[in-house]
Amino acid sequence: MGDLNISDWIKNFPANFKWGAASSSYQIEGGYNIDGKGASIWDTFSNISGNTSRSETGNIACDHYHHFREDIDLMHKLGINSYRFSISWPRIFPDGRPDHINSPGVKFYDDIVDYCHQFDIEPIITLFHWDLPQVLEDQGGWFNPQTILYFERYAAWVSQHFSNRVTYFCTINEPQIISNLGYHLGIHAPGRHLDKERTITLLHQLALAHSKAVTAMRNSAQQDIKIGFASTGRLCYPHCPKGNALPLSSDIEAARSAAFTTNEDSWTFCHQIFCDAAILGKAPDFSSIGIAPWDDCETLCPAIDFLGLNIYNGSEVTADASGNPLFTPHYTGFPRTALKWPVTPAVMNYGLQFIYDRYHLPIFICENGLSCNDVVSLDGKVHDTNRIDFLNRYLIELGRAIQAGVDVRGYMHWSFTDNFEWHSGYDERFGLVYIDYPSQKRIPKDSFYWYKNLIREYKML
């Protein structure tokens, strides 16, 4: 019972659960050089030929800058009660400094917040989803103490300005990906190729920026606000026997151990490399890669109210005869998304349990979803049955985590619309709403209506 349909599980979800969707500024807004907006590192990076698939850019993207009311109208039709979006730092502070405010940019976000409230959609603001002002990058970026100071002031300004209408804020989205893909591997903006030591230093600077931002936001807020950040990284789950049999306790503990082990394979893509410092005040373990631990972690962990998790897939683990973790290789034909990410629903259960047991913070799923090969069919509709099956499977496992005692407060589907998917350009479609980019027409997919019905069912309980 409860194995085949999320409808059998939602009765266990807490009251006032936040059913939502997510986006980020550079991926949807477009309007990259109008109304006083400054350039970001992604504006620069994507406009250099060869940096993205087919050299595509976010210059127009979904043109949310001009279509935000249409998009929020669709959110109202969907029935979500929360919307996580990010502010483009250089749209309101073109050169990154808070002494130069761009009024049209401020008005844009004011209008989004106010229009959301017209439909009882709670706005959840992320301050930094990777679009660092290019001026600051030219001056050393996160390695320059001035950038951290300006981020602190930017965070204080956002808190002061929006906290009369916004309660929930994320400081930084996925510091692990920023440091790894942007500054180590160089496939994301700003396209740098730092060695391990400098990459870890960059991560430290992000932790310092987060810490200072949290304090500044609390001091500037007009009312009580809730602050967290969105983390990502490798999560593991134990081998789960078919049927209703529970995993072996030895496999569960092996999976827990593997999830929080920093090694050559996961030294930037793991939750603990940032969360241990930012939440526990504990130095992350870099011994496996020969890097000395940070010595100031007790200053990096101001109290936060929740932990955002971006979860797409995980790794299956069993225990060997000595209890050590063994990663289970995927069998031939293992289910994968269009982006070739494995489909592993159990990570939403056990991964959340492991995270909650370690950090003891309320959890928001800030991102979860998949890329599908979506097309407009002859009937004019988008029949994304794979997405519906994926969501059903993952949300069942989220229900299991909640039943096991994990304090989950909300779920944000990634993403609301199709969008510019970073270095993959427009190859990948993650949205509940299909974007026909030449015409900017919005077409709700079958998954849109499935999610709508799920939310309606929850509200009727």
C-alpha positions, 0 to 999 in steps of 0.5 A: 500500500502506498507504493504506486501513487503519491496520492497515497502519501500526501496525507502524511505531508505536513500542514501548510506544505509549500508546493512550488516551482523554481527558476533563476534570473539568468536562465529565464529573464533575458533583457540582459542589457536594457533598463540599466542592467549591468553585465554579469559573468554569465552575460560575458561567458555565454557571449563568447563563442564556443562556451555553450552548446551551439554558442547559445546565450541567455540574452533573451531566454524566456524573456521573463522580463517582459512576460512575468505576469503571463508566467505568474498567471500560469503559476496561479492556474497551476495552484502553487503557493510558493515561487522560488526565484533569484534576483540578478545582482547586476540588474539592481546594482549594475556595478555590484556596489549598493551605492548605485541603485538601478530603479527599473531593476528594483521595480521589476522585482517589486512587481514580481513580488507584488503580483505573486501576492495577488494570487497568494503565491509566496515569493522565496528569494535567492540572492545569488544564483551565479550571476556575479556582476562582471565588474566585480569579477574583473576586480578579483571576484570572490577572492577580493574582500571588496566583493564579499563586502558588497555582497553583504551590503547587497544582502542587507539592502534586499532584506530591508527592501523586501522583508515587509513582503517576503519571509524566506530568503536563500543566500547562495545557490549551490556553492559546490557547483559554483566552485567546481564548474565555474572555477575549477573545471571552467565549463561555467562562468567565469570559466576559470581553471583553478587548482584544488587549493585555490578552488577550496579557497574560493569555496571558503570565500563563498562561506564567508560571504554567506555568513556575513550576508545572514547577519546583515539580513537579520539586522536589516529586516523589517520583520522576522525572516527565515534564511537558508541556502541551497546545497547540492552534492552527492547523496547515497541510498542503500540497496533496496530489495524489491517488494516491501523488504527493508534495506539491511541496516549495514547497507544503510550505514554504509550509504550514510558513510559514503554520502559524507566521505570527501575523496578524489571523486567527490571533493567539490560535489558533496554537501559537507564541504560547505554545510559542515562549516556553514551550519556546524562550524566544523572544518570540512575534511580536505585531508584526502586531497592534501588541503589543510582545513579552514581555521575560522569555521566557528565564524562561518556559521550564524544560525540559519532557519532552514536548509535548501536541497537541490536533489536530482539523483544519487548513488546506490551503496552496499556494505562489504564484509567489513561494513565499508561502502561499495558503490553499486554499478548501474546495470545495462539499460539503467533508467536515465533522463534526457540529460543522461542523469540516472533516475534514483528515487530512493535518494529522496528518502534516505538522502534526506534522512542522512542530511536531517540526522547530520544538520537537524534543520528544517528542509526545503527541496529547492530543486528537483526534476528532470530534463525530457525530450519534450516536443509539441505533438500534432494535437498542440500539446506536450505529453511528458509522461516520463516527467509525470512518472519521475515526479510520482516516484520521487514524491513517494520517496519524499513521503517516506522521508516525511513519514520517517520523521524528516522535517520537510517544509516544501517542494519546489519543482525545477523548473517552472518553465523550460529555460537556458540550461547553462553550458547546455544552452537550450538542449535540455527542457526541465519545465512544467511549461514548454517554451517555444523560444522563437515565438515565446509561446507558453504551453503547459505540459501534461505534467503541469496538469498532473502537478495541479491535480496533486496540489488540489488533492492535497488542499482537499485533505 
